Amino acid sequence: MAEIDISDVLNLALKNLPSKDIQQAMLDEVKQRMESGESEELAIHNVFSNNSPLNKAH
């Protein structure tokens, strides 16, 4: 079995991060959903799920 170095994991994670603009848009949508009455957990789930248009955008 190949060894996995922490730097390999961090590099992979950094490559898959959405841009700062997309991250901010996602946080703004969570806030908007919560202001519309959605629970924090549901808003986060809906915005950060794989089916979210914002999440797909990156």
Secondary structure, DSSP 4 states (H G I P E B T S, - for coil): -----HHHHHHHHHHTPPPHHHHHHHHHHHHHHHHTT--HHHHHHHHHSTT-HHHHH-
